[in-house]
Amino acid sequence: ELKSGEGISLLNTSLPETGFIWTSPSNGENRGLPTLKEGKNEPTPDVVDKTNLENYINQVKELEVNKEQYTEESWNNLQQVLKDAKAIFE
């Protein structure tokens, strides 16, 4: 179906550097069907919901109280994962 982003991507791959791209209006214009417009095909980044990641980070931070219940190796592994999670979250 050409109304989807997948269809638009397919159409745009068939256009050499002509200065035109296919777009899919989201405002009801053209009944949502693809429209050829002048411009560059610049991908828009996906918006990622990081709520669950933030919750996980907060849960791990709460484990600090019981740090002595963990082996040194498991605690270090947990800290590395926490560091990686924080890097992704930012």
C-alpha distance (Angstrom), angle and dihedral (degrees) to the residues before:
residue distance angle dihedral
E1 . . .
L2 3.78 . .
K3 3.80 94.3 .
S4 3.79 91.2 73.5
G5 3.78 127.1 85.4
E6 3.80 88.2 -116.5
G7 3.79 90.7 60.8
I8 3.80 91.2 48.8
S9 3.81 90.6 51.2
L10 3.78 90.0 51.4
L11 3.79 91.9 50.1
N12 3.81 92.3 48.1
T13 3.80 93.0 52.7
S14 3.78 89.6 58.9
L15 3.81 91.7 57.9
P16 3.78 116.4 85.7
E17 3.79 116.3 -150.9
T18 3.79 93.7 -58.3
G19 3.77 97.4 138.6
F20 3.81 91.7 -112.6
I21 3.79 131.5 102.3
W22 3.77 137.5 -174.8
T23 3.79 114.7 -115.7
S24 3.75 132.3 -173.5
P25 3.81 110.7 -138.7
S26 3.79 112.0 -135.5
N27 3.79 95.9 -171.3
G28 3.80 96.3 73.1
E29 3.80 92.1 -97.1
N30 3.81 112.8 144.6
R31 3.83 89.5 6.9
G32 3.79 88.8 -77.7
L33 3.79 93.4 -66.2
P34 3.82 119.1 138.9
T35 3.78 116.9 -85.3
L36 3.79 127.5 -159.9
K37 3.81 110.2 -127.3
E38 3.76 136.7 170.4
G39 3.78 113.2 -103.6
K40 3.78 145.6 74.1
N41 3.76 127.2 -64.5
E42 3.78 100.6 -117.4
P43 3.78 114.3 169.0
T44 3.76 116.5 -125.9
P45 3.78 114.5 -135.4
D46 3.76 117.0 -115.0
V47 3.78 116.5 -113.0
V48 3.79 108.2 -122.6
D49 3.79 122.7 -155.2
K50 3.80 104.7 -135.0
T51 3.80 96.0 178.2
N52 3.81 94.0 111.8
L53 3.79 91.4 47.5
E54 3.79 90.4 51.7
N55 3.82 90.0 50.0
Y56 3.81 90.3 50.7
I57 3.81 91.8 50.1
N58 3.79 90.4 51.1
Q59 3.82 91.8 48.5
V60 3.79 91.5 51.9
K61 3.81 91.0 48.9
E62 3.82 88.4 55.8
L63 3.82 89.5 58.4
E64 3.82 89.7 69.5
V65 3.81 87.9 85.9
N66 3.82 90.7 64.4
K67 3.79 97.9 35.8
E68 3.82 92.2 131.5
Q69 3.82 90.3 64.1
Y70 3.80 90.4 69.6
T71 3.77 129.7 73.5
E72 3.76 115.4 -112.6
E73 3.80 90.5 -111.9
S74 3.81 95.2 50.5
W75 3.80 91.9 44.7
N76 3.81 91.3 50.7
N77 3.81 90.4 48.9
L78 3.79 90.2 50.4
Q79 3.80 90.8 49.8
Q80 3.81 91.0 51.5
V81 3.80 91.0 51.3
L82 3.81 89.5 47.3
K83 3.81 90.3 51.3
D84 3.82 90.5 50.7
A85 3.81 91.6 47.1
K86 3.81 91.5 51.2
A87 3.81 90.6 50.3
I88 3.80 90.4 53.2
F89 3.80 92.3 44.7
E90 3.81 93.1 55.5
